[in-house]
Structures are given as structure tokens and as C-alpha cells.
């Protein structure tokens, strides 16, 4: 059954599929705003977001935004509407557990702040990492998970630990009151009802891309092979000879010339 989450104003439900597309629309809208574009048609916005215009109009109608006929959507106001619906008009403290390469990259990413996310702390259990400076953050020990959550009112936990440690970290986050988790560890987390987990597995995404790349390569080879076979049957075996080989055949008592003529 499709979940229909309550919107920011608490009066209407929005399909989960629409919720998943709202961040894509917001990204396209930010790009338009950066280019100084004040209004955009549904067709233009749909193309920028990679969806069809009918789906986009239906999605935005859930927000109460229908645009203006002949004008389109006001980019600035639509940014506000989508941001409000996603809850990005307020501050969301985020806790990152795991200060390896991925955790460091996330902590250093400057795009979170402009989208309403504030990195509250970066934690790790490695004594050689704890106390080091990463961006604006001094890495704290993972023993402080509960303390940081209580102190900063953390709403979202990010797990960037090795797989073996992920479930334990998840359980501590949940026990401390975090109900939204972004998991980068290559493991399926077990969580109680009411806790939302979004999993990001880069290796799986790469494997899916490899599958499609392989399929395209096989199709191209197959199509090329069939085309070459048809060409060989239509034109005959001598058409595969090089110019030098054909000259040699033509000079051999005229046999080659007769074969080509025939």
C-alpha cells in the first residue's frame, strides 16, 4: 500500500512517488534561479527534471501550485513551496558517524547548509582519528552519540561506518530518539516501525550501470554482426578482398575478372 505522508500544513497527503520527485524538481529550480530565470513552463521544468510535463503538473498540484496559463510557474515561489513541503525551511541538525573517506567528504560538503541541513558533529571510534580537524569539525568519539543527539536535537543520523559496526550504531541512534537515518554502510539495517532508513550503496549503483553498459555492448555487437552477415550474403565473398588482393586476382589469367563480372 502506498504511504501518503502528511504535508507540512497537515491537511493533505502526498503520494510517496511524488515526494521522491520533489527534490529533483527543487534541484532543477535552483539551477534555473542561478541563471536568473524568473518563470518556467511545465514543459521546460519537466525537461530539466527528466519527467514528462503531465506528471510534473500532477505532482505540483499536490502542493496547491498550478502555475499561470501562458506564463508558467514563478521559480522563486515554487522553490519556496517545494522547500516548505520537504521541510527545508527549518534547520535540521545532522550527525555523521564514521570519519573515514566518505564521512570526511560529507562533512566537508558545503551544499548541505544551503538546503537546510546543519552538520552537528562528526564521530568516530578510531583513537587516531578522534580529535582531528575535518572542515569546521573536530572529530568526537562515538561514545558521545547520545550526548550529541540530546545537546543538538539531532533529527537525522548518517551512518558512514564499516558494515560490521553499522547495526550497532543504528540501534544507538534509534534509542537516543533519531527516527531518520541515511545509511551508506553496505548492510541492510533492522529498525523498528516508525524509523525511516534511506540506503545509499554506491557499489550497487555501479553494478547496475555495468549491467546496462554490458547490455548495450552486446546489442551493438549483435546488430553489427547481423549487418555484416547480410552484407556478405548480398555482395558475395570477393567483396571482402582488399584492393591489392583484387589486383592480384585480376592479373591471374583473368579468372578474378570473370568472377567479379559474374
Secondary structure, 3 states (H helix, E strand, C coil): CCCEEECCCCCCEEEHHHHHHHHHHHHHHHHHHHCCCCEECHHHHHHHHCCCHHHHHHHHHCCCCCCECCCEEEHHHHHHHHHHHHCCCCCEEEEEECCCHHHHHHHHCCCCHHHCEEEEEEEECCCCCCCCEECCEECEEHHHHHHHHHHHCCCEEEECCCHHHHHHHHHHHHHCCCCEEEECCCCCCCCCCCCEEEECCHHHHHHHHHHHHHHHHHHHHHHHHHHHHHHHHHHCHHHHCCHHHHHHHHCCCCHHHHHHHC
